[in-house]
Amino acid sequence: MNFLDVSGATKSFGAATVLDGVDLGVGQGEFVSLLGPSGCGKTTLLRIVAGLLGVDRGTVKLDGQDITALPPHKRDVGVVFQNYALFPHLTVAENVAFGLKARRRGSTETASAVKRFLELVHLSDFADRSVRALSGGQQQRVAVARALAVRPKLLLLDEPFSALDRKLREGMQIDLRRLLRELGTTSVFVTHDQDEALTMSDRIAVMNKGGIEQLDTPEAIYRKPATAFALEFVGLSSRLSGKVVGTQDGLVTVETSFGRLVAPGNFVSGAPVMLAVRPERITVDRPGDFAVTAKLRDAVFQGAKVQLHFETTGGDQLMAETADLPHGLPAPGSEMKLGWAVADTLIYPVP
Amino acid sequence: MKAAAAARSPWRDPVIWLAVPAIVYLLVLYALPLLWLLTKSFIGPGGFTLRPYIDFFADPFNWRVVWNTLGIALWVTLACLIVGYPAAFALARAGAALQIAMLIAIILPLSIGVVVKAFAWQIVLRRDGVVSQLLVAVGIWDEPQRLLFTEPGLVLGAANIFLPFMILPIYSVVKLIDPRLLEAGATLGAAPLYRFVKIMVPLTLPGVVSGVAFVFSMSVSMYVVPSLLIGDRFQTLSTLTGRSFLFMRNEQLGSTTAVILLAMAVGVVVGSTWLARRLGGST
């Protein structure tokens, strides 16, 4: 039994269908990310769960209760907005106290909750400041404390890190994740940033064009993307198009511009397919289940690793990542031997 | 850095000198005559005197005039606030096309002279006028009545004329309020009325204060509108000032009433601004 259960959620704005029958189940205490490009419907889904937007069809259930028709203030669903939406006329402490006062909690209970949550986000010293005097990162923490202080059943976060610079963001992701785990708060997190989703989530829902393409753990989504879209949106990969020339025992042989390659899967002969391999699964100068020879186009030094891009034809892309180059950066134009395992080869139908 | 330096010494910032033409203009055409008026009311045949003020407040008729003036101004301001506040919200949240249409509807009447509008209201408020006919048709009144030359008629007409000065300042504030603040309030468990009182009211207060200050100061000193809509029967400080100068040739009484009127208007405007600051600051 899921704690949050969205089923068949459909939403159109005029002629544009923004959500097309989305199902999403989130377990108690779980942290699920909705990951997708802008316009994929992730924010619409979040607003529907919060009650800020109605559904055309479908239901939303929270903690066993059908909340589809409930207005937002009766749902017990907290939201951290992308721009934080802090009340500019109130101090930091008054912002955090807002929800408690609105729920008519006693003044001692309110004061102790405000104190506790300001401590949790390390803002105790700022309690009496105006929220307008805070930095972006501090404002974000006020927004988190304000949403959590009422102890909502579910916390929704709408790209809460998008306005922060990268260094700050990484630290805050870890802090927020730890805080939510300690409180045991069930959370749904909207982001278009794959690194953020991979770092923070228990599970990720990869969204595209108003639907969920894959809902799984970060590891499964990275290692076995269910669709070509999930493959492309999460992480980098080599992509080689080809035609199925043989199929046997769950293995498919594909004719590509780099010769015949094998992938696990079931396709009929003659079907156009795309093969993909994650760059770190490709070995340089060490053959795997098969080896190809490719000409280096570019070597990009990235500190801990080097990204190698190879020359291909058509829309193909071949790239490898390695931390181990004993002879230093190879020169562009040099021929290199690449290898990888059949098990690491992904195969997708070409539409 | 530059802004901080400018804040410490405003005279260093050359932009401040751009105000010079406006200041000179106001000084020559407004401040000096006002000063002249002020001194006139305090100078009698034997030099400085408070006699005109003592005489003025000794006469119960003049107290009536003061209450008339304040009462009408308060009613007009209240009417404008009640009608204008929701209108400002509608205007701020309307779609682009509707917003332009509404802005035109609000601003265009300002291009029509007050005299013209007051005459139009004379027709509207007659016994056989539109308002009377409407109230009879709806069943509120049993038979047609004349609203012209009555106080409700004056409030109705004046509120219509000054309404834009209430809507526009509130609109300009509402427009800048992030609609997500109300959504944030909702997700924190606040019911619609609580959200309105605790979020919208304090945030729109600056606009309300400027609207109230505009409408009150204009309606406390209006001259043409009461002259045409209610007549001599009902005196306000400004009509009394006008009569003193134009008909009674009593410049001392005229300048005295003008100074009292000015003090009242400034007192209410400054007082409401101060009150709003306090309310906004403490919440």
Interface residues (C-beta under 8 A of the other chain):
Chain A: A50 G51 L52 P71 P72 H73 K74 R75 D76 V77 G78 V79 F81 N83 A85 L86 F87 P88 H89 L90 E94 F98 G99 K101 A102 R103 R146 A147 V150
Chain B: D178 R180 L181 E183 A184 G185 A186 T187 L188 G189 A190 A191 P192 Y194 R195 K198 I199 P202 L203 G280 T283
